[in-house]
Structure formats: structure tokens, C-alpha cells
Amino acid sequence: MEESGCKPTTSTFNTLIKGYGIVGKPEEALKLLELMLQDENTKPNDRTYNIIVRAWCSEGKMNQAWNVVYKMVASGIQPDVVTYNTLARAYAENGETYMAERLMFEMQNNKVNPNERTCGIIVNGYCKEGSMTDALRFVYRMKDLGVQPNLVVFNSLIKGFLDITDTDGVDEVLTSMEEFEIKPDVITFSTIMDGWSSAGLMEKCQEVFNDMIKSDIEPDIHAFSILAKGYVRAGEPEKAESLMTSMGKYGVHPNVVIFTTIISGWCTAGKMEHAWSVYEKMCEMEITPNLKTFETLIWGYGEARHPWLAEDLLNIMEEKGVHPTKRTIQLVAEAWRAIGLVTEAMRVLNDSDKENRRDKIPDQSLEIISRKQNLSTSYPNVLQIPGVVVSDNGGSAANIRGHMLVRGFEFSAESMQHSATKTMCLTQTTSSALRVQQPLIICRRQSRVKLGCSGISYIHVRWCKYINEETKAVAVIGRIPWF
């Protein structure tokens, strides 16, 4: 800038100082302040000092912040309400709200009047510390300071009393609001609703919601979220789901949070068919599920002792562009372990590790692997599965495990267009040799198959039992619910 002949201004330095404050380098900001003091054309102003005070307060270094204030006074610039509000907020956030209140005396000595923001910082600070007596006392002191308590202050008080479960205190605040002629808003009602909901008193919560409607205050998405969460916590997911209808009346559209909350309620109740129905409704409304949604469903299927359905969700996650985390894989593994299939749990974990390693394989190596797979599929009849022998009477010389599968088999029938499946060749013993009887389709993962233009467009493949009449061999394939 200087090389081009442009001279920096006070505004230029203020912008640089603010940047150093944001990145947590107040020392560098002080160096710029010294440069400004050396140049007569770029004298620091009140904004310059306030930015540096905020930078030190953000670091929790109050002594350095006060040193800047002293420099400010020495330069002939008096601290303003912004300066004191910055200091007050820092004290309150550090759990020293009493120090913030003491600033009132210095402000009065310097003839600086506190504003609503100043008082709100102090009230909110006392509320967060649980010092509700001091918070309420200061509200009445605001009259002497010439500041009218606003809605933000009263909402902070209500939340503070609810946090310590003091319902009498809430009533006192509501009475004070009437005295000051302050009307409650949706935040006021939602705060009270949240308090009752957290206490498990959903009747009280619903009453507050009804009072809000009577007061001609339209509920927002947050109010409905509180109701949904409360009903789920109370073990009433059907009431949580019924809120979807009420939301439509007020033009409020459900989001992924509400849907996931309702799904968790049905999962906790062990009614996974309802949970899945809510998920389908969510997709129909074009609301994208997130990681929490899928992990909730996976947990639910695990609790319902349906680990294969939990594992199916990994494929759906991939379709939706949601990447499973280590925790997601562990939930699936735990679902298998819960029913005693430790081997399956280890398979899930190992498959995940292999997938992670596969992502690191160079492209040339992947091409070689692909060519080898294409070569092997040219001779399907010579494929053998170690340890699996099915006798004429259907008995097995070893446990038939679903993870011993040959990947890449595709349906060629018109009704099954390019459906991703896994196949397994079961062999039948004869007098002296083994021969391939026919492949049985083992569907471990979910597959969605297009069925033309009929009313039913997709089939959701799950696990069921397939009985080979010729060999009398029984293999677990998947349950097929239509939707």
C-alpha cells in the first residue's frame, strides 16, 4: 500500500487491529497502536481502543484490557458505554458478574449512562451463575439507573428461575412483566415450555403452548421442537408425531431435527415399523436425513434385535450422500454382538477397515483388481466356498455364514434391472464327488429394484428364508416388505 503511494488511515489501522483481535493476537494489535501514535495523520480514536480492549477481554486477560483503558484516558479519549459493556461482558462470562455490576459506579463517575445492553449483560450473568436473588434485585435497580427492563431481560430471568426449578420465581417475573407492561413473545413461552418439558410435566407444557395460541402468538419451529422432545421423553411418540399436523396449520415446516426426534421416540418404544414410516415421510417431504437420523435408526434396529436391518442402513446412507463415521460402524457391530453373533460384528468392523484401506489404493492397482474379478466371473461354476458342504438331506458340514459371498452377481430378468446382489453357490454331495447344483441368492444388504411404471415402483429387499426344493437346503435371504 505504501509502495503504491497510498497512505494508511485510521480506518485502515482499525481494520488491521480488529483482524489481529479476531485471530487472538492482541499483542500485534498493540504494536499497530504504537505505530498510529507515532504518525500524526493516523491518531487512534475511541473505536481503536475499544477493539483492543475487546481483544484482551476475549483472551480473558482483564489486567491488559484495563491497561488499554488507562492508555485511552491518557490520550485524552474517555471510555464510552461500548468500552464498559465490553468489560462487563468479560466479567460476566468469567463468572464474576458482581465485578460487572461494580462498573456502574465508575460509569456514573465518568458520566457514562448504562443502556439496556449493559443491564442485560449483568442480569444474564447472574442468571447463568444461579444467583437469581441478585438478578431480580438488579432488575428493580434498573429504575434508579433510568433504564427500562426489556423483554430480553425478563426472558433471561424466566430461564434462570426455570434452571433452578423455581416456579414461584417464574410467576414473580410474569407479574413484573405486567407491571412494566411488557408483553411476552414466542421466546418467553418457549422458555417456559422447555422448563416444564425438561421436568417431564407435559400437561403444563401443553397448557403454556395453548396460552401462547390464545395470546395470538404464532408458534415457531423451536416451540414445536420442545413439544416433540418432551413427548418423546415422556414415552409418548404418537403425540410427538401428531404435531406434524398442527405444524401445517401454522405454516411451520418440520425440519430434520423434529423428524429425528420423533424417530428416536419410536425407536425407544421398540416400534421400528413406525420409526421407518416417519423416515419415509421425511424423504417424501424432501428433507434430507443427517448422520444423527441414521444412527438413531441403526440404534433402534439394534435394540429390536434386527442387526441385518441396521446394516442395510449403511447402503441407504451411501445413497443419500451421508458418510458413516467410526461410531456408526460400531453401532452396527454392537447390533450383531447383541444377539450373540460376534463373528458378524467382527466382519462389519473388518469390512469398514478394508474399505478405508481400499480408498488409499492407487488407481492402477484398482484396475488390476478389476481385471482379475472380471476374469474370475467368466467361470462361475468353478467357484468354491471353503468350509461349506450341503448334504442331500439339507445338513451342513459347516455353518453357512452369510458373509461368505461372491460379489458382483446381477439379475438378468427384466423385472430386476441391474439390482446389486450377492450370490453364494451351495454344493450338494453325491456318492463320491461334489457338483454345483444352482446358485442361491443371499441378500444381506438392501437393494432397491425398479419395477417399471406400475403403482409400486420399488421393492425393499430385506431378509427372509429361501428353500431350495431340490437340495432341501435352507438359506437366509431377506424379509421383503413392500412400500
Residue, then its C-alpha position, 0 to 999 in steps of 0.5 A: m500500500e505504501e509502495s503504491g503511494c497510498k497512505p494508511t488511515t485510521s480506518t485502515f489501522n482499525t481494520l488491521i487491529k480488529g483482524y489481529g483481535i479476531v485471530g487472538k493476537p492482541e499483542e500485534a494489535l498493540k504494536l499497530l497502536e504504537l505505530m498510529l501514535q507515532d504518525e500524526n495523520t493516523k491518531p487512534n480514536d475511541r473505536t481503536y481502543n475499544i477493539i483492543v480492549r475487546a481483544w484482551c477481554s476475549e483472551g480473558k486477560m482483564n489486567q491488559a484490557w484495563n491497561v488499554v483503558y488507562k492508555m485511552v484516558a491518557s490520550g485524552i479519549q474517555p471510555d464510552v458505554v461500548t468500552y464498559n459493556t465490553l468489560a462487563r461482558a468479560y466479567a460476566e462470562n468469567g463468572e464474576t458478574y458482581m465485578a460487572e455490576r461494580l462498573m456502574f459506579e465508575m460509569q456514573n463517575n465518568k458520566v457514562n449512562p448504562n443502556e439496556r445492553t449493559c443491564g442485560i449483560i449483568v442480569n444474564g450473568y447472574c442468571k447463568e451463575g444461579s444467583m437469581t436473588d441478585a438478578l431480580r434485585f438488579v432488575y428493580r435497580m434498573k429504575d434508579l439507573g433510568v433504564q427500562p427492563n426489556l423483554v430480553v431481560f425478563n426472558s433471561l430471568i424466566k430461564g434462570f428461575l426455570d434452571i433452578t426449578d423455581t416456579d414461584g420465581v417464574d410467576e414473580v417475573l410474569t407479574s413484573m412483566e405486567e407491571f412494566e407492561i411488557k408483553p411476552d413473545v414466542i421466546t418467553f413461552s418457549t422458555i417456559m415450555d422447555g422448563w416444564s418439558s425438561a421436568g417431564l410435566m407435559e400437561k403444563c407444557q401443553e397448557v403454556f403452548n395453548d396460552m401462547i395460541k390464545s395470546d395470538i402468538e404464532p408458534d415457531i419451529h423451536a416451540f414445536s421442537i420442545l413439544a416433540k422432545g418432551y413427548v418423546r421423553a415422556g414415552e409418548p411418540e404418537k403425540a410427538e408425531s401428531l404435531m406434524t399436523s398442527m405444524g401445517k396449520y401454522g405454516v411451520h415446516p418440520n425440519v430434520v431435527i423434529f423428524t429425528t426426534i420423533i424417530s428416536g421416540w419410536c425407536t425407544a418404544g421398540k416400534m421400528e415399523h413406525a420409526w421407518s414410516v416417519y423416515e419415509k415421510m421425511c424423504e417424501m417431504e424432501i428433507t434430507p436425513n443427517l448422520k444423527t437420523f441414521e444412527t438413531l435408526i441403526w440404534g433402534y434396529g439394534e435394540a429390536r434385535h434386527p442387526w441385518l436391518a441396521e446394516d442395510l442402513l449403511n447402503i441407504m446412507e451411501e445413497k443419500g450422500v451421508h458418510p458413516t463415521k467410526r461410531t456408526i460402524q460400531l453401532v452396527a457391530e454392537a447390533w450383531r454382538a447383541i444377539g450373540l453373533v460376534t463373528e458378524a460384528m467382527r466382519v462389519l468392523n473388518d469390512s469398514d477397515k478394508e474399505n478405508r484401506r481400499d480408498k488409499i489404493p492407487d488407481q492402477s492397482l484398482e484396475i488390476i483388481s478389476r481385471k482379475q474379478n472380471l476374469s474370475t466371473s467368466y467361470p462361475n461354476v468353478l467357484q468354491i466356498p471353503g468350509v461349506v458342504v450341503s448334504d442331500n438331506g439339507g445338513s451342513a458340514a459347516n455353518i453357512r455364514g452369510h458373509m461368505l459371498v461372491r460379489g458382483f452377481e446381477f439379475s438378468a430378468e427384466s423385472m430386476q434391472h441391474s439390482a446389486t446382489k450377492t450370490m453364494c453357490l451351495t454344493q450338494t454331495t453325491s456318492s463320491a464327488l461334489r457338483v454345483q447344483q444352482p446358485l442361491i441368492i443371499c441378500r444381506r444388504q438392501s437393494r432397491v429394484k425398479l419395477g417399471c411404471s406400475g403403482i409400486s415402483y420399488i421393492h425393499v429387499r430385506w431378509c427372509k428364508y429361501i428353500n431350495e426344493e431340490t437340495k432341501a437346503v435352507a438359506v437366509i435371504g431377506r424379509i421383503p416388505w413392500f412400500 
